[in-house]
Amino acid sequence: MIRIGITGADGFLGWHLRVHLLPQTDVVVSCADRDTFADTVKLRAFVEGCDAIAHFAGVNRGEESEVEAGNAAITRALADALSATNGRPHIVYANSTHHGRDTAYGRSKRRGAELLAEWASRSGARFTNLVLPHVYGEGGRPNYNSVVATFCHELARNGKPSMSKEGDLELAHAQEVAAEVVACIRQARNGEARLAGEPLRVSALLERLSSFASDYGNQIIPRLDSALDLNLFNTYRSYLFPAHYPVMLAQRSDARGALFEAVKSLHGGQCFISTTHPGVTRGNHYHSRKIERFLVLQGDAQIRLRRLLARPVHEFRVSGATPCYIDMPTFYTHDITNIGAGELVTLFWSHELFDRGQPDTHAEKV
C-alpha cells in the first residue's frame, strides 16, 4: 500500500485526484485542507504519514500581494513541516506555465518550487516540479479556475459569454493532470516535468462550447471527434446538472398510437433496453468519460445521483407515461429503481459502443 497525501484536497485539482485514485486499491489517500495548514501539529502529522504528497494548495485569484504572499506562506509551511518531521515523502508540486512570468502569481509559483527543491536537496527526497498548462474539467469554479469554467457556467445559464481578450490556450483536463501526478509518483520521477495540453485559441474555445450548447439545447448530442471535444462537452454538461433535468420529450399521438424521439446524435453510440422487476435497483456505478442517458419507456422509476466524495443525493421520479430523459453527468454515481407495481422498461443510451476491456463503469453506491 502507498499513502498519497493531497494538499488542497477539497479544491478543484484535489477533488479530481481523489476521484482518480478511487478505483486504485493499493492507494490510501490522506487529505490536508485549510484547517490542516492552520495547525502546526496537524500539518506535521499529515506529512509524517505520507509516502508521497501532491501539493495543490494555493491561492489562484485575489489581490496581487495576497496571491504572492499566500502561495509562498503555504508552501513554506509545508517545507517547514517536512523538515521538522525528518520525513522524505516524494513531493509532486503543481506548478504553472506562468511560473516564468514576472507577475505576483508567477513569482509565487516560482518561489514555491524553489522552497521545495531546497528541502528535497537537503533531505535527499524526490521532488517533481510538474509544470501544468491551462487545466479545466468538471467542478471548476467560474472566474477562478479556468476560462472554460467561466464560459460553461454562463452558457449553462442561458447567458452569452463575452470574450475579454484573445489569446492562446493549452488545455489539459484535470483527470489528465491526476494521471500524470500518479505516474510521477509510481515511476519515481525526479526534477522538472511538463504536461502538454491541446492548443486552442480563446475564440475557438468559445465557438466550440457555444456550438455544443446550441446542439444540446436542441436535444442533439454533438459530434465528438476527439478526446478534447468529449472532455469539453462533459465539462459543459456538468454545469447543467441538476436544474436542466429531466428533459421532457414532445410526444405525438394519432389513431395509430404515439411517437417521441428518444436520442438524436451526430456522434453515434449504442442503445440498450432493459426490464426491471418491481423493487429492483440497477446501477450504483459512475463513469469518467461516458455519456449515458436514462429514458423510462414503461412503468415508474426513481433515479438517484450523487457526486463522488459528496453526500447530497439528487432524486428524480420519472414515468413512461410522460417520456423524459436524464443524462448522467460524469463522476456522479447513479442508480435506477423500479418503484411501480409492474415491469419497468428502460432505454439506456451511451455515446460509445460497450467495450468489456475498457467499460468505464466503476462500482460505487449512491
C-alpha positions as CSV (number, residue, x, y, z in Angstrom):
1,M,0.0,0.0,0.0
2,I,1.1,3.5,-0.7
3,R,-0.2,6.6,1.1
4,I,-0.6,9.6,-1.0
5,G,-1.3,13.0,0.7
6,I,-3.1,15.7,-1.1
7,T,-2.9,19.4,-0.1
8,G,-5.9,21.5,-1.2
9,A,-7.8,18.2,-1.2
10,D,-11.2,19.9,-1.3
11,G,-10.2,22.1,-4.2
12,F,-10.6,21.6,-7.9
13,L,-7.4,19.6,-8.6
14,G,-7.5,17.9,-5.2
15,W,-11.0,16.6,-5.9
16,H,-10.1,15.3,-9.3
17,L,-7.0,13.5,-7.9
18,R,-9.1,11.8,-5.2
19,V,-11.6,10.7,-7.7
20,H,-8.9,9.4,-10.0
21,L,-7.5,7.3,-7.1
22,L,-10.8,5.8,-6.0
23,P,-10.5,2.6,-8.1
24,Q,-6.8,2.1,-7.2
25,T,-6.9,-0.4,-4.5
26,D,-3.3,-0.1,-3.5
27,V,-3.5,3.6,-2.6
28,V,-4.6,5.2,0.7
29,V,-5.4,8.9,0.4
30,S,-4.7,11.4,3.2
31,C,-6.2,14.9,2.9
32,A,-4.9,18.3,4.0
33,D,-7.2,21.4,3.9
34,R,-7.1,24.9,5.3
35,D,-7.6,23.6,8.9
36,T,-4.6,21.4,8.5
37,F,-2.3,24.3,7.4
38,A,-3.7,26.4,10.3
39,D,-2.5,23.9,12.9
40,T,1.2,23.0,13.0
41,V,0.6,19.8,14.9
42,K,-2.0,18.6,12.3
43,L,0.3,19.6,9.4
44,R,3.2,17.7,10.8
45,A,1.1,14.6,11.4
46,F,-0.2,14.8,7.8
47,V,3.3,14.8,6.2
48,E,4.7,12.2,8.6
49,G,2.2,9.6,7.4
50,C,2.7,10.1,3.7
51,D,4.8,8.2,1.1
52,A,4.1,10.9,-1.5
53,I,2.4,14.3,-1.4
54,A,0.6,16.1,-4.3
55,H,0.9,19.8,-3.4
56,F,-2.1,21.6,-4.9
57,A,-2.9,24.0,-2.1
58,G,-2.6,27.7,-3.0
59,V,-4.2,31.0,-4.0
60,N,-5.2,31.5,-7.6
61,R,-7.1,34.8,-7.5
62,G,-7.1,37.9,-5.3
63,E,-5.1,41.0,-4.7
64,E,-1.6,40.6,-6.1
65,S,0.0,40.9,-2.7
66,E,-2.4,38.3,-1.2
67,V,-1.6,35.9,-4.1
68,E,2.1,36.2,-3.8
69,A,2.4,36.1,0.0
70,G,-0.3,33.4,0.4
71,N,1.2,30.9,-2.0
72,A,4.7,31.4,-0.6
73,A,3.4,31.0,3.0
74,I,1.5,27.8,2.2
75,T,4.5,26.2,0.6
76,R,6.9,27.4,3.3
77,A,4.6,25.9,5.9
78,L,4.7,22.5,4.1
79,A,8.5,22.6,3.7
80,D,8.9,23.5,7.4
81,A,6.7,20.6,8.4
82,L,8.7,18.2,6.3
83,S,11.9,19.4,7.8
84,A,10.6,19.2,11.4
85,T,9.5,15.6,11.0
86,N,12.5,14.4,9.0
87,G,10.1,12.9,6.6
88,R,11.1,12.1,3.0
89,P,7.9,11.7,1.0
90,H,8.1,12.2,-2.7
91,I,6.6,15.7,-3.4
92,V,4.8,16.5,-6.6
93,Y,4.3,20.2,-6.9
94,A,1.6,21.5,-9.2
95,N,3.4,24.4,-10.9
96,S,2.1,26.5,-13.7
97,T,3.3,27.7,-17.2
98,H,3.0,31.1,-15.6
99,H,6.0,30.4,-13.3
100,G,8.4,32.2,-15.6
101,R,6.4,35.4,-15.7
102,D,7.1,38.5,-13.6
103,T,3.6,38.6,-12.0
104,A,2.6,38.0,-8.5
105,Y,1.2,34.6,-9.3
106,G,4.2,33.7,-11.5
107,R,6.7,34.8,-8.8
108,S,4.7,32.9,-6.1
109,K,4.7,29.6,-8.1
110,R,8.4,30.0,-8.8
111,R,9.2,30.6,-5.2
112,G,7.2,27.6,-4.2
113,A,9.2,25.3,-6.5
114,E,12.5,26.8,-5.1
115,L,11.4,26.2,-1.5
116,L,10.5,22.5,-2.1
117,A,13.6,21.9,-4.3
118,E,15.8,23.3,-1.4
119,W,14.1,21.0,1.1
120,A,14.5,18.0,-1.3
121,S,18.2,18.7,-1.8
122,R,18.8,18.9,2.0
123,S,16.8,15.8,2.8
124,G,17.6,13.6,-0.2
125,A,14.0,13.2,-1.1
126,R,12.4,13.1,-4.5
127,F,10.8,16.3,-5.8
128,T,8.9,16.6,-9.1
129,N,8.2,20.1,-10.3
130,L,5.2,19.4,-12.5
131,V,4.5,22.3,-14.8
132,L,0.9,22.4,-15.9
133,P,-0.9,24.1,-18.8
134,H,-4.4,25.5,-18.6
135,V,-6.4,23.0,-16.6
136,Y,-10.2,22.6,-16.9
137,G,-12.8,20.0,-16.0
138,E,-16.0,19.2,-14.2
139,G,-16.4,21.2,-10.9
140,G,-14.1,24.1,-11.9
141,R,-15.1,27.4,-10.4
142,P,-16.1,30.1,-12.9
143,N,-14.0,33.3,-12.8
144,Y,-11.4,31.4,-10.8
145,N,-10.1,28.0,-12.1
146,S,-10.3,28.5,-15.8
147,V,-11.9,30.3,-18.7
148,V,-13.5,27.0,-19.6
149,A,-15.4,27.0,-16.3
150,T,-16.5,30.6,-16.9
151,F,-17.8,30.0,-20.4
152,C,-19.6,26.8,-19.4
153,H,-21.2,28.4,-16.4
154,E,-22.5,31.3,-18.4
155,L,-23.7,29.1,-21.3
156,A,-25.5,26.8,-18.9
157,R,-27.5,29.7,-17.5
158,N,-28.6,30.8,-21.0
159,G,-26.1,33.6,-20.9
160,K,-24.0,34.8,-23.8
161,P,-20.3,34.6,-22.7
162,S,-18.2,37.5,-23.7
163,M,-14.5,37.2,-24.5
164,S,-12.5,39.8,-22.7
165,K,-9.3,39.2,-24.7
166,E,-8.0,36.8,-27.3
167,G,-5.1,34.5,-26.5
168,D,-3.6,31.1,-26.9
169,L,-4.6,28.3,-24.6
170,E,-3.0,24.9,-23.9
171,L,-5.8,22.8,-22.4
172,A,-5.4,19.7,-20.2
173,H,-8.3,18.0,-18.4
174,A,-8.0,17.7,-14.7
175,Q,-8.1,13.9,-15.0
176,E,-5.1,14.1,-17.3
177,V,-3.3,16.0,-14.5
178,A,-4.3,13.4,-11.9
179,A,-3.0,10.6,-14.1
180,E,0.3,12.5,-14.6
181,V,0.7,13.1,-10.9
182,V,0.2,9.4,-10.2
183,A,2.6,8.5,-12.9
184,C,5.3,10.8,-11.4
185,I,4.9,9.0,-8.1
186,R,4.7,5.4,-9.4
187,Q,7.7,6.0,-11.7
188,A,9.7,7.9,-9.1
189,R,10.3,10.8,-11.4
190,N,12.7,13.5,-10.1
191,G,13.2,17.1,-11.4
192,E,11.0,19.1,-13.7
193,A,8.3,17.5,-15.7
194,R,5.8,19.2,-18.1
195,L,2.3,18.1,-19.1
196,A,1.5,19.0,-22.7
197,G,-2.0,20.2,-23.4
198,E,-4.1,20.8,-26.6
199,P,-3.6,24.1,-28.2
200,L,-6.7,26.2,-28.8
201,R,-7.4,30.0,-29.2
202,V,-9.8,31.5,-26.7
203,S,-12.2,32.5,-29.5
204,A,-12.1,28.9,-30.9
205,L,-12.9,27.6,-27.4
206,L,-15.9,29.9,-27.1
207,E,-17.1,28.9,-30.5
208,R,-16.9,25.2,-29.8
209,L,-18.6,25.4,-26.4
210,S,-21.3,27.6,-27.9
211,S,-21.9,25.1,-30.7
212,F,-22.2,22.3,-28.1
213,A,-24.6,24.3,-26.0
214,S,-26.8,25.0,-29.1
215,D,-26.9,21.4,-30.2
216,Y,-27.6,20.1,-26.7
217,G,-30.3,22.8,-26.2
218,N,-32.0,21.3,-29.3
219,Q,-31.7,17.8,-27.7
220,I,-28.9,16.8,-30.1
221,I,-25.7,15.1,-29.0
222,P,-23.0,17.0,-30.9
223,R,-20.1,15.4,-32.9
224,L,-17.4,14.5,-30.5
225,D,-14.4,13.7,-32.8
226,S,-11.6,13.9,-30.2
227,A,-10.9,13.4,-26.5
228,L,-10.8,17.2,-26.2
229,D,-14.3,17.5,-27.6
230,L,-15.6,14.8,-25.3
231,N,-14.0,16.4,-22.2
232,L,-15.2,19.9,-23.1
233,F,-18.7,18.6,-23.7
234,N,-18.8,16.6,-20.4
235,T,-17.4,19.7,-18.6
236,Y,-20.2,21.8,-20.1
237,R,-22.9,19.2,-19.2
238,S,-21.7,19.3,-15.6
239,Y,-22.8,22.9,-15.2
240,L,-26.4,22.0,-16.3
241,F,-26.9,19.5,-13.5
242,P,-29.4,19.3,-11.8
243,A,-31.5,22.2,-13.0
244,H,-31.7,21.1,-16.6
245,Y,-33.2,17.7,-15.9
246,P,-35.4,15.8,-16.5
247,V,-35.8,16.9,-20.2
248,M,-39.4,16.4,-21.2
249,L,-39.9,14.9,-24.7
250,A,-42.6,16.0,-27.1
251,Q,-45.0,13.1,-27.8
252,R,-47.0,12.9,-31.0
253,S,-50.2,10.9,-31.0
254,D,-52.7,9.8,-33.6
255,A,-55.1,7.0,-34.2
256,R,-52.2,4.5,-34.6
257,G,-50.6,5.4,-31.2
258,A,-47.8,7.6,-30.0
259,L,-44.2,8.5,-31.0
260,F,-41.4,10.5,-29.5
261,E,-37.7,11.0,-30.3
262,A,-35.5,9.2,-27.8
263,V,-32.0,10.2,-28.9
264,K,-30.7,12.5,-31.6
265,S,-27.0,12.2,-32.0
266,L,-24.4,13.4,-34.5
267,H,-21.9,11.1,-32.9
268,G,-23.4,7.6,-32.9
269,G,-23.4,5.3,-29.9
270,Q,-25.3,2.3,-28.6
271,C,-28.8,1.7,-27.2
272,F,-29.8,-0.9,-24.6
273,I,-33.2,-1.9,-23.5
274,S,-33.7,-3.4,-20.0
275,T,-36.6,-4.7,-18.0
276,T,-36.6,-4.5,-14.2
277,H,-38.8,-6.2,-11.7
278,P,-40.7,-4.2,-9.0
279,G,-38.4,-3.1,-6.1
280,V,-35.2,-3.9,-8.0
281,T,-32.3,-1.4,-8.4
282,R,-29.9,-1.2,-11.3
283,G,-26.7,0.8,-11.5
284,N,-24.7,2.0,-8.4
285,H,-21.8,3.0,-10.6
286,Y,-20.2,6.0,-12.2
287,H,-18.4,6.9,-15.5
288,S,-15.4,9.1,-16.1
289,R,-15.9,9.8,-19.8
290,K,-19.1,8.1,-20.9
291,I,-22.3,10.0,-21.8
292,E,-25.2,7.8,-20.6
293,R,-28.9,8.5,-21.0
294,F,-31.7,7.0,-18.9
295,L,-35.2,7.1,-20.5
296,V,-38.1,5.1,-19.0
297,L,-40.4,3.7,-21.6
298,Q,-42.9,1.9,-19.3
299,G,-43.5,1.9,-15.6
300,D,-42.4,4.2,-12.8
301,A,-38.9,4.7,-11.6
302,Q,-36.7,6.7,-9.2
303,I,-33.4,7.8,-10.5
304,R,-30.8,8.9,-7.9
305,L,-27.4,10.6,-8.4
306,R,-24.6,11.6,-6.1
307,R,-21.4,13.5,-6.9
308,L,-18.4,11.5,-5.9
309,L,-17.0,12.2,-2.5
310,A,-20.1,14.3,-1.6
311,R,-23.2,13.4,0.4
312,P,-26.2,15.1,-1.2
313,V,-28.3,12.7,-3.3
314,H,-30.4,14.1,-6.2
315,E,-33.6,12.2,-6.8
316,F,-35.9,12.2,-9.9
317,R,-39.2,10.4,-10.2
318,V,-39.9,9.5,-13.8
319,S,-42.6,7.6,-15.7
320,G,-43.1,6.0,-19.1
321,A,-46.5,7.9,-19.2
322,T,-44.6,11.2,-19.6
323,P,-41.4,10.5,-21.5
324,C,-38.3,12.3,-20.4
325,Y,-34.6,11.7,-20.1
326,I,-31.8,12.3,-17.7
327,D,-28.2,12.3,-19.0
328,M,-25.8,11.1,-16.3
329,P,-23.0,13.6,-15.5
330,T,-19.5,12.2,-15.4
331,F,-18.2,11.5,-11.8
332,Y,-21.7,11.1,-10.4
333,T,-22.7,7.6,-9.2
334,H,-26.2,6.7,-10.2
335,D,-28.9,4.1,-9.9
336,I,-32.5,3.5,-11.1
337,T,-35.2,1.6,-9.0
338,N,-38.5,0.3,-10.2
339,I,-41.0,1.9,-7.8
340,G,-44.1,0.8,-9.6
341,A,-46.2,-2.3,-9.4
342,G,-45.4,-3.6,-12.8
343,E,-42.4,-4.2,-15.0
344,L,-40.1,-1.3,-15.7
345,V,-38.8,-0.9,-19.2
346,T,-35.9,1.5,-19.7
347,L,-33.9,2.7,-22.6
348,F,-30.2,3.3,-21.9
349,W,-28.1,5.1,-24.5
350,S,-24.3,5.6,-24.5
351,H,-22.3,7.7,-26.8
352,E,-19.8,4.8,-27.3
353,L,-20.0,1.1,-28.0
354,F,-19.6,-1.0,-24.9
355,D,-16.0,-2.4,-24.6
356,R,-15.5,-5.1,-22.0
357,G,-11.8,-4.3,-21.9
358,Q,-12.5,-0.6,-21.1
359,P,-16.0,-0.4,-19.8
360,D,-15.6,2.9,-17.9
361,T,-18.0,1.6,-15.3
362,H,-16.8,1.9,-11.7
363,A,-18.9,0.4,-8.8
364,E,-19.9,3.0,-6.2
365,K,-23.1,3.0,-4.0
366,V,-25.2,6.0,-4.4
